[in-house]
Amino acid sequence: MKITTPIGDFWLTATDKGLNQASFIPLEIENEDLNNPYLLQAKEELLSYFHEDRQYFDVPFDIDRGTPFQRATWQALSAIPYGQTRSYKEIAETIGNPKAVRAIGQANRVNPLPIFIPCHRVIGKNGQLTGYMGTSGIELKKSLLRLEKIPFSEDNKQS
């Protein structure tokens, strides 16, 4: 399902158990059933988020991919409250692997549900932005942080 948001088009897919993929680029496989209740719920919640009426998502997830490390990372990301950030090091410490800072970045990069699992809330030391969906997505990250009124350094290190 394609959704037009204030920061561009966004695609969603869902199973009969929950939302399973979201992307800023078209997905290879999209739901044929546009009446899937999880797609409809995700669309409603996402648009409400962009209108600043929602700070968390209730739609169930059905993620069928990821290593145990990636899943632990995504779980930790899901716990970051709206309007707050965590550093890569803080996420690594949260999952009990304090030296895995770079691996946290890689897990963020393959997050199957950006925005819903808020990897945009992970920033570098001193508030610096360190990339989003690869370095080409840094403007998307800035837009999401601004929406949530999260301060960040405009002097970005893109890695």
N, C-alpha and C positions, 0 to 999 in steps of 0.2 A: 504494500500500500504506500503510495506516494503522498506526502503531506507537505504543504507549503508553509514554511515558518518564517518569522521575521529575519532569520539569518540564512535562509536558503531552503532548498528542497531537502527532504529527509524521508528515508524509506524504512518501512517496518515489515517484519514477517512474524507470524505466530503459528503455534501448533494448537491442538485441541487442549493443551495443558497450560499455555501461557506465551508471553512474548519471548521470541528467541533470537531475534536479530534486529539491529537498528543501524543505519548508516547514512552518512552524508553523500554517498555515491550510490547509484542504482545497484540493487542487489541482483545477483544472477537468478535467484529463485524468489519469486514473490507469491504471496498467497493468491490463489484464485478466488477464495471465499472472502470477499471484502466485507461480509457480514460477520466474520469471526468476532466473537464478543471481546477477545483480548486485543485484537487490532483496534476495535472501536473504542475500548477503554483507554488503550495507550494513546490513541489520537486525541481523545478528549483531555486526558491528563497532560499530554505534551503541550497542547495549545493553551491550556490553563496555566501551565508553567511559564510559557512565553508571555502571557498577559499578567504575570506576577500575582496570580491568584492561587498558586500551588507551590509548595516548597518540598514536597516528597511525592513519591509515586507508589500507588497501591497495586498496580497491575502485576499479576503473578508472572514470574519468569520461568522459562523452560529452556535452560542452557544445556545443550548436549555436547559441548566441546570444552577443551581446556585441560591443562595438566592440574594435578592437585595444587601446585604452587600458584598457578594462574587463578584458579577458583578461590583460593585463600585470599589472594590479592583483591579480586573483584568483591569478595565479601567485605574486606576491610574498606574498600572504596565506598561501598554502599552505606557504611556507617558514618561517613563524613557528613555532618549536617549542612544544610543549605546555608549559604553565606559564609562558610568557613573553608579553610584549606588545611592541607597537611603536606609535609615534605615527603619526598621519596624515602628518606631515611626513617621518618616516623611510620610510614606504612610498613617498611621492612621490619621495624621493631615490633609493630603491632602483630605481625604474623609470625613473630619469633625467629626471624632470620635477618638480624641487623646488618649483615654484610651484603645483602642481596639488593642493594640500591639500584644498580643497573638493570637487574632482572625485573624489578618493579616497573621500571620504565617500559621494558619489553612486554610485560603483562598488560600494562595500560594500552600499549599500541594495538594489541589484539583483542581488546575489550569488545565483546559482541553487542553490547548495549550502551554505547556512549549516550550521555545525558542521563539516562535511566540509572546506570551505574556511573556515578559522576567522576570519571577520571580527569575531567577538566579542573577539578578542585585540588589536584596534586600539582604543586609548584616546586621550584628549586629553592635553594637557600636564599634568604633575604628577599623573598617575594618575587624572584626572577622567574619568568616563564621559560620552560625548557622544551617546548614543543607540544604538539597535540595532533594526533593522527598523522604523525610525521611532521616535518617542519612546515609543510604547506598549510597546515590547519591552525597555525598560531593565531590568525585573525578570528577563527571560529572560537578558539579558547578565550580570547580577549572579550568577544561578544558575550559569551556565557558568564564569564566572571563579572563583567559590567552589569549584566542583567541581575545577578545576585548581589551586586554592590560590594564585591570583594576587591580590596585594593591589591595592586600588583605593580611591580617595577616595569616601566616602559623600556628600560634598558635590558632587552632580552638576549639571553643566550639561547640560541636554537640548537638543540642537540638531539 
